[in-house]
């Protein structure tokens, strides 16, 4: 019987780690690659989202080689990620419009202070259960839209996408500009200040407060759900290391953002040979 493996990706603030587990839950391989921290100004912290994606492309084959496994033996892939770090990228080219703004970044402190003192600050608390803070994603998106010439117009046309790291990686794993799935889960969406805790959907009033066009937002999916089209966004892939295109067996996909003790939960998928 051919051994099957679950692949866990831990995309953290300082590095990306790939962990391979066998059918019995035993750890059989670990690979890791750090990415550069950018500090262009006091209080600013940035990451290169393309570097992080390329690191993932490198460490997955390394983990497979450690275990003596092949890509078609991977039956599932789970992602854990740094939650609030914000990436904006071009839908058509896949290129980020800037470096990712990291959760530690405080460039939005003036906007957040003003918002906190206004009635809108209380609305934010009531709708999403969190206080306005530089930590969360929405102020970072607002800052990028306000400070990048032409970016708001592109976002309103639907040409620019927003996501935290799991959305960025899933979009690339599932095809990128060639039909990549733009999704997130409720746990990551809840850390943006844009999701209504009652409906678990993006809320128009919050979008208006932060000036974020709905067109740029990922679809919010439950962490455990069947994904449309027969693909698991956490595992269907076309990176260079893949030789098969996993398709769902009808079981749910799973992603999780856990900023302290990051663990990945994976979905079960069956693999069929790739046709492209």
C-alpha positions, 0 to 999 in steps of 0.5 A: 500500500502506498504511503499517504501524507498530510502537508502542513504549512506554517506561514509565520512572521519570521519564516515559513515552515513545511511539516509532513505527517504520515497516516499515523500522525507521525512527523516525518519531515520538517523544512523551514526558510526565513524571509527578510524583515523590512523596516523602511521607517520607524514603526513600519514593518514589511514583508515581501509576499513574493519571497514568501510564496517562493520560499513555500515553493522551495521548502515543499520539495525539500520536505518531500525529499526528506521523506522520500515521498512524491507529490501524488502521495500528498492527500491534504495540505493545511495552512496556518498563518500570521493573521493580520499581515496585509497583502494587496495584489494585481488580479491579472498579473499576480504582482503585489502592489507593494510589500505586505504590511505586517501586523506589527506595523504602526503607520496607521496610528493617527487614523486609528486614534481619530477613529477611536474617538469618533462614533464610528469607533463604537460601531466597529466594536459593536459590529466586529467585536474588536477595538480599532487598532493598528494591529488589524488589517482594515486600517492597513488596507485604507492606508495603502489605498490612500497613499498609492496613486491610482490604487483605489480606482483599480480596486474599485474596478476589481483589478486589485485583491486584498488578503491576509497570508492564507488568501495570498498563498491559496490564490497562488496554490490554486492557479494565481492569475489563471483562475486562483481562488480568492478565499479566506475563512471566518477566523482570519476574516474576523481579524480584519475589522471588516466582518460582522460577527453576527452574519460572518460576512463582510459588513457594508457599514464597516467597509464604508468606515474604512473605505474598502471596496467590496470588490477586492475582498476574498470570499469568506468560507467556513474552515470546514466546508466543501469547496465549489468546483471540486477543489480544495483551495488549501491543497489544489495547486499548480506550483513548480513542485506539483505533478498532480492536481488534487481534487476534493473527495467531498470532505472539507478544506481547512485553513487556520490563522493562529498568531501564537501557537500555530498549528495546521488542520488539513482537509482530506483530498484525493489526487488525480493526474494533472492535465495542465 
